[in-house]
Amino acid sequence: MSNIFIDFRRQTKQIVDNDREYSRIITAAVINAKFRKLLLSNPRMAIENGFGGEAFNLEQKESERLSAIKASTLAEFASQMTEFPYAYK
């Protein structure tokens, strides 16, 4: 049995994968000030570089969307990150 909770109204593997990657990005930013600073100043580079030797696995479209976010705080970034995550359905 999986420990991933899924909203069955939007159940697709890509949505679950994106949710997991969003969580990984925010977690990295919370635990590491250097990554957080890079994410807020240059999200494209932060996403492309990954964190802790691991890549973030996003579709190109999602990577580009997140790279365009302009935010001065992590809370603003997270809010914008999840604003339209399922537009590609």
N, C-alpha and C positions, 0 to 999 in steps of 0.2 A: 504494500500500500504506500502510495506516495505521501510525502508530507507537504506537498505544495497545494495551497488552497486555490481553487479556480472558480471564477465567476462563470457559471455554465452558459450564461447568455453571450459570452464572448470567448468561448473555448477554442482556441487554436494554439498549436505549438509555438508559433512565432510570437504571439502575445505573451505567453508564459515565458518564453526566452527573453523577450524585451523586458518584462517585469523583473526578471532575475538580473539582467544586466543593469537596469536602472538602480536596483538595490545595491549591486556591487560597486557602481560608480559612487553613489552617495555614501556607502560605507567607507570606501577608500578615502573620500573627502573628509569624513568625520574623524577618522583615526589618524590622518596624516596631513599636517598643516601645509607642507610643501605641495602635495597633490591638490589640496583644496585651493591654494593660491593659484596654481596653474589652471585648474578647472575654471575658476572665475575669470582669469585674465585671458586665457587662450584655450577654450574648451576643445577645439579641434586637436590641438597638440596633446592635451591631457588624455583624450579618448584614444588617439592613435598610439601614444606611448604605453597605455595600459598602466597597471600598478602592480608592484611586487613581483615583477617578472611574468605577469599574466595579462593577456589581451582581453579587451572588452569585445564581445561577439555581437555586434549590431549589424543589421542590414545597412547598406550604403545610404539609403534614404533616411533611416533613423540617425545614423552617424552625422549626416549633413544637417539634419534638423537640430540635433543637440549642439552641434558645433556653432550654430547661429545664435544660441542663447546669449543674451547680455544680462548679467546679474552682478550685483555687488555683494550679495550674501549667499550663503549656501541655501538658506530657506527660499530665497527668490529663485535660485537656480532650480531647486527641486520642484517648486510650484510650476515653473515654466516647463520643466522636463515632462511632467505628467499632464500638462494641459490638454494636449491633443495626441496622446500616444496611440490611439486606435483609428486614426484617420485613414489608414491604408487598408482597412478591412474590405 
